[in-house]
Amino acid sequence: MVFPILFSIVAGSIGLVELHASCVARDQKGVILVGPSRSGKSTLAMAFVEAGFRLLSDDRVFASVQRDGLLAFGLSRPLKLRRDAVSWFQQARAVKHMDRQGEESVYYIESKELATQQTSPPCEPRAVLFLERQEAPGFRAIPMDPADARHCIEMDVMAESTRAIKSQERVIDALLALPCWRLQYGGTRPQVIAEQILRSLLEPAAFGR
């Protein structure tokens, strides 16, 4: 865990933006799932994996603007599911890597157990979903106000030098140029939510549907 922590510390100084997010991709096209703890990032990421996506990163995603445009990438780390989410996934029910966070059990699923690449190459994000999990059943997608989206992203951005801030602003502007949705959902299987996202929010042709 030391290397990921050190990478988070230096990321801003080299012009990267670290997002409290998970990211999944099909081919080179990705979807970034942004949200606070318990918003369902890892659970939805797992549902996307079942739908044929690869896991790029769980919980922390790094974004940068390079010559070829906006790229997202992550660090090699297992996907973490809370105990109440494990029952949704047959793959996860066989996992033995369990730990505790406070009073709660969490399960760690390695890349090899997801039948995905252990080192997942960067992707080109095509959409950013800001997750708002709720208890009531439902699925509602609202175009995200750019100012609200910027605020959500900048909340976790570490203070940097003037030069680094300018680089980070370029990355944030590129993220905000993507389709950004506030996703309010709950009360149903994560696989159903992932299918609704694919059907109603993401361009079918771009994701091989």
C-alpha positions as CSV (number, residue, x, y, z in Angstrom):
1,M,0.0,0.0,0.0
2,V,3.0,2.3,0.3
3,F,3.4,2.9,-3.4
4,P,-0.2,3.9,-4.1
5,I,0.0,6.4,-1.2
6,L,3.2,7.9,-2.5
7,F,1.8,8.1,-6.0
8,S,-1.3,10.0,-4.7
9,I,1.1,12.5,-3.0
10,V,3.1,13.2,-6.1
11,A,0.3,12.9,-8.7
12,G,-0.7,16.6,-8.6
13,S,2.9,17.8,-9.0
14,I,3.2,16.1,-12.3
15,G,-0.2,17.4,-13.6
16,L,-2.4,14.5,-12.8
17,V,-5.9,14.7,-11.2
18,E,-6.7,12.0,-8.7
19,L,-10.4,11.1,-8.6
20,H,-12.3,9.4,-5.8
21,A,-13.8,7.1,-8.4
22,S,-13.8,3.7,-10.0
23,C,-13.3,3.2,-13.7
24,V,-14.3,0.4,-16.1
25,A,-13.5,0.1,-19.8
26,R,-14.5,-1.8,-22.9
27,D,-11.7,-1.9,-25.4
28,Q,-10.1,1.6,-25.0
29,K,-13.3,3.4,-24.0
30,G,-14.1,4.0,-20.4
31,V,-16.7,5.1,-17.9
32,I,-15.7,6.9,-14.7
33,L,-17.9,6.4,-11.6
34,V,-17.4,9.2,-9.1
35,G,-18.8,9.2,-5.6
36,P,-18.1,9.3,-1.9
37,S,-17.8,6.2,0.2
38,R,-20.8,3.9,0.2
39,S,-22.1,5.4,-3.1
40,G,-21.7,2.1,-4.8
41,K,-18.7,2.7,-7.0
42,S,-17.2,-0.8,-6.5
43,T,-20.5,-2.6,-6.7
44,L,-21.4,-0.9,-10.0
45,A,-17.9,-1.5,-11.3
46,M,-18.3,-5.2,-10.5
47,A,-21.7,-5.2,-12.4
48,F,-20.0,-3.7,-15.4
49,V,-17.3,-6.4,-15.3
50,E,-20.1,-9.0,-15.4
51,A,-21.4,-7.1,-18.5
52,G,-18.1,-7.6,-20.3
53,F,-16.1,-4.5,-19.2
54,R,-12.6,-4.7,-17.7
55,L,-11.8,-3.1,-14.4
56,L,-9.3,-0.2,-14.8
57,S,-9.2,0.9,-11.2
58,D,-11.3,0.7,-8.0
59,D,-11.8,3.7,-5.7
60,R,-8.9,5.8,-7.1
61,V,-8.5,6.9,-10.7
62,F,-5.9,9.2,-12.2
63,A,-6.6,11.4,-15.2
64,S,-4.3,13.3,-17.5
65,V,-4.3,15.2,-20.7
66,Q,-1.7,14.0,-23.2
67,R,-1.0,14.4,-26.8
68,D,-3.7,11.9,-27.7
69,G,-6.2,13.6,-25.4
70,L,-7.8,12.7,-22.1
71,L,-6.6,9.4,-20.5
72,A,-7.6,7.6,-17.3
73,F,-5.6,5.0,-15.6
74,G,-5.3,3.3,-12.2
75,L,-3.0,1.4,-10.0
76,S,-3.0,-2.4,-9.6
77,R,-5.2,-3.0,-6.6
78,P,-8.1,-5.4,-5.8
79,L,-11.7,-4.4,-6.0
80,K,-13.3,-4.0,-2.6
81,L,-16.9,-5.1,-1.9
82,R,-18.8,-4.6,1.3
83,R,-20.5,-7.7,2.7
84,D,-24.0,-6.6,1.7
85,A,-22.8,-6.4,-2.0
86,V,-21.1,-9.8,-2.2
87,S,-24.4,-11.6,-2.5
88,W,-25.2,-10.0,-5.8
89,F,-22.2,-11.6,-7.6
90,Q,-21.5,-15.3,-8.0
91,Q,-17.8,-14.6,-8.6
92,A,-17.5,-12.7,-5.4
93,R,-19.2,-15.3,-3.2
94,A,-16.3,-17.7,-3.6
95,V,-13.7,-15.0,-2.6
96,K,-11.8,-15.8,0.6
97,H,-9.8,-12.5,1.0
98,M,-11.8,-10.8,3.8
99,D,-10.8,-8.0,6.1
100,R,-12.5,-5.7,8.5
101,Q,-13.0,-1.9,8.4
102,G,-14.2,-0.9,11.8
103,E,-17.3,-3.1,12.5
104,E,-17.7,-4.1,8.9
105,S,-16.5,-7.0,6.8
106,V,-15.1,-6.2,3.4
107,Y,-14.0,-8.6,0.6
108,Y,-11.1,-8.0,-1.8
109,I,-11.3,-9.5,-5.3
110,E,-8.0,-9.7,-7.3
111,S,-7.9,-9.0,-11.0
112,K,-7.2,-12.7,-11.8
113,E,-10.5,-13.6,-10.0
114,L,-12.3,-11.1,-12.2
115,A,-10.9,-12.8,-15.4
116,T,-9.5,-9.4,-16.3
117,Q,-6.0,-8.1,-16.9
118,Q,-3.8,-7.7,-13.8
119,T,-2.3,-4.6,-15.4
120,S,-5.0,-2.7,-17.1
121,P,-3.9,-0.2,-19.8
122,P,-5.2,3.3,-19.8
123,C,-8.5,4.2,-21.4
124,E,-10.2,7.2,-23.0
125,P,-13.1,8.2,-20.7
126,R,-16.3,8.7,-22.6
127,A,-18.6,9.6,-19.7
128,V,-18.5,10.6,-16.0
129,L,-21.2,9.4,-13.7
130,F,-21.6,11.1,-10.3
131,L,-23.3,8.5,-8.0
132,E,-25.9,9.3,-5.5
133,R,-27.1,6.1,-3.9
134,Q,-30.6,6.1,-2.2
135,E,-32.7,3.6,-0.3
136,A,-35.8,4.0,-2.3
137,P,-36.1,2.0,-5.6
138,G,-35.4,4.0,-8.7
139,F,-33.1,5.1,-11.5
140,R,-32.8,8.8,-12.4
141,A,-30.1,10.3,-14.5
142,I,-29.8,14.1,-14.6
143,P,-27.3,16.1,-16.6
144,M,-24.8,17.3,-14.1
145,D,-24.4,21.1,-13.7
146,P,-20.8,21.9,-14.7
147,A,-20.2,24.0,-11.6
148,D,-21.5,21.1,-9.3
149,A,-19.4,18.6,-11.3
150,R,-16.3,20.8,-10.9
151,H,-16.9,21.2,-7.2
152,C,-17.2,17.4,-6.7
153,I,-13.9,16.8,-8.6
154,E,-12.0,19.6,-6.9
155,M,-12.9,18.6,-3.4
156,D,-10.2,15.9,-3.4
157,V,-7.6,17.7,-5.5
158,M,-4.5,18.5,-3.4
159,A,-3.1,22.0,-3.3
160,E,-0.2,22.3,-5.7
161,S,2.2,24.8,-7.2
162,T,0.8,27.4,-9.7
163,R,2.2,25.4,-12.7
164,A,0.7,22.1,-11.4
165,I,-2.7,23.8,-10.8
166,K,-2.7,25.0,-14.5
167,S,-2.1,21.4,-15.7
168,Q,-4.8,20.1,-13.4
169,E,-7.3,22.7,-14.6
170,R,-6.7,21.4,-18.2
171,V,-7.5,17.9,-17.0
172,I,-10.6,19.0,-15.1
173,D,-11.8,21.0,-18.1
174,A,-11.4,17.9,-20.3
175,L,-13.4,15.8,-17.8
176,L,-16.2,18.4,-17.8
177,A,-16.3,18.4,-21.6
178,L,-17.5,14.8,-21.4
179,P,-21.2,13.8,-20.8
180,C,-21.5,14.2,-17.0
181,W,-24.6,12.7,-15.3
182,R,-25.8,12.8,-11.7
183,L,-27.1,9.3,-11.2
184,Q,-29.6,8.8,-8.4
185,Y,-30.4,5.1,-7.9
186,G,-31.2,2.3,-5.5
187,G,-33.4,-0.5,-4.4
188,T,-32.5,-3.0,-7.2
189,R,-29.8,-5.4,-8.4
190,P,-26.6,-3.6,-9.5
191,Q,-26.7,-5.6,-12.7
192,V,-30.0,-3.9,-13.6
193,I,-28.6,-0.5,-12.9
194,A,-25.5,-1.2,-15.1
195,E,-27.8,-2.3,-17.9
196,Q,-29.9,0.8,-17.6
197,I,-26.8,3.0,-17.7
198,L,-25.6,1.2,-20.8
199,R,-29.0,1.4,-22.5
200,S,-30.0,5.0,-21.7
201,L,-26.8,7.0,-21.0
202,L,-23.9,5.5,-22.9
203,E,-23.6,5.5,-26.7
204,P,-24.3,1.9,-27.8
205,A,-22.0,2.1,-30.8
206,A,-19.1,3.3,-28.7
207,F,-19.3,0.5,-26.3
208,G,-20.1,-2.4,-28.6
209,R,-23.7,-2.7,-27.8
